[in-house]
Amino acid sequence: MTTVTEADAFEGLRDALGLLKDREQVAERLLDSSAKHSFDPDKELDWDAPDVEGMWYWPPELCSLYDTPMWKRMPQEQRIELSKYEAASMASMGVWFEIILMQLLVRHIYDKSLTSSHVRYALTEIADECRHSMMFARMIKRSVGESFPMPRVHHNLGRVLKTISTTPGSFAATLLGEEIIDWMQRMTFPDERVQPLVRGITRIHVIEEARHVRYAREELRRQMVKCGPAEAAYTRIVCGEAARVIYTAFHNPAAYERAGLDPKEALAQVKASGHRREIMQTGAKRLTDFLDDIGVMRGVGRRLWKSSGLLA
């Protein structure tokens, strides 16, 4: 009797993007990249250098209030201060999400072969995320002192997600948490208007996160091909609801308050801002196109994405 391995089960399968890649080969390439392009933020970055006066902490065009009436009334110093608090707020969100991601990855590999390259890469990614979380936390403490906790309802939704999410739901949510911020960071690290430390942090994160995105995309493709209709429908709903949470998390009222602004008015202007809507949808477009191609953006899930503000 022939034993069918997990790798055999995916052999020859394809989706709208083409033939699925071999899981072990993908992992081996990612492990090789990790060996060549991994960083220790404690050693790579100059944490003791003072901030440069007059420089931004986040590109102004990526600040949520950019080009709103409130932004136009703010003096330049307050705009820069807002960029500092928004950068710290997004870093806080990043740590929250990476802690969830690490738990999802541990659940994913729990029943898999510990000697496989697929599992070894997952453990490598977890190590990356540990360093990223410490890097972001150190940046937050250095720049603003205290982090920006997620609203309690979202904090508890994260607890639910990491406990009951299916495998395709986990990887869909992973991409959602990674790809929008990755797009923003790709605009940040080359921007010479931005503080050198922030540019260094975003550069490290972009380089290492590219591997994480590749791993998640390839695995989500496999899972969507293999899962049944009920699990696919559930994945679409989970992903759509996660989009709504993530969009909200990008706009923490406490960041506006700590920058000396009325948080209610700020949130209202963000909601009405065509520029902000375009930024968020552009940041999500590469992901939404991919999810559409592999069948995640359908039915209720697509409607949830539209209501989130991340899909035109």
HUHU-V528432 format. One record per pair of residues at least 4 apart in sequence whose ideal C-beta (glycine too) atoms are under 6 Angstrom apart, sorted by the first residue. I is the first residue (numbers start at 1). GAP is how many residues later the second one is. Records with the same first field share a line. If there is no record, write none. Layout:
I: GAP / GAP
This chain:
4: 4
10: 10 / 212
13: 7 / 212
14: 4 / 5
15: 206 / 210 / 279
16: 277
17: 276
20: 201 / 202
21: 5 / 197
23: 95
24: 93
26: 192
27: 90 / 91 / 94
28: 89
30: 91 / 181 / 185
31: 90
33: 4 / 178
34: 4 / 90
37: 170
39: 5 / 165
40: 4
41: 4 / 94 / 163
45: 155
51: 144
55: 140
56: 4 / 24 / 27 / 137 / 138
57: 26 / 27 / 30 / 138 / 141
58: 4 / 25 / 28 / 29
59: 128 / 129 / 132
60: 6
61: 5
62: 122
63: 20 / 23
64: 187 / 206 / 212
65: 5 / 6
66: 5 / 209
67: 4 / 208
68: 201 / 205
70: 199
74: 4 / 5
81: 178
82: 177
84: 59
85: 170 / 173 / 174
86: 169
88: 52 / 55 / 56
89: 59 / 163 / 166
91: 45 / 48 / 49
92: 55 / 56
93: 156
94: 42
95: 38 / 41 / 42
96: 54
97: 80
98: 31 / 34 / 35
100: 58 / 62
101: 73
102: 24 / 27
103: 59
104: 58 / 66
105: 17 / 21
109: 10 / 13
112: 7
114: 5
125: 87
128: 80
139: 4 / 62
140: 7
148: 104 / 106
150: 4 / 5
154: 91
161: 4
165: 4 / 5
166: 65
167: 56
168: 55 / 56 / 59 / 67
169: 66 / 69
171: 45 / 48 / 49
172: 48 / 63 / 67 / 124
173: 69
174: 42
175: 4 / 41 / 112
176: 66 / 67 / 70
178: 4 / 31 / 35
179: 108
180: 103 / 104
182: 27
183: 100
184: 99
185: 17 / 20 / 21
186: 20
188: 6 / 14
189: 10 / 13 / 14
194: 4 / 5
205: 4
216: 4
221: 73
223: 4
224: 70 / 71
227: 4 / 5
236: 60 / 62 / 65
237: 63 / 64
239: 57 / 62
240: 61 / 64 / 65
241: 63
243: 62 / 65 / 67
244: 64
247: 61 / 62 / 63
251: 19
253: 10
256: 5 / 7 / 10
257: 6
261: 5
270: 6
278: 4
280: 30
281: 31
284: 4 / 26
288: 23
291: 5 / 6
292: 5
297: 5
298: 4
305: 6
306: 5
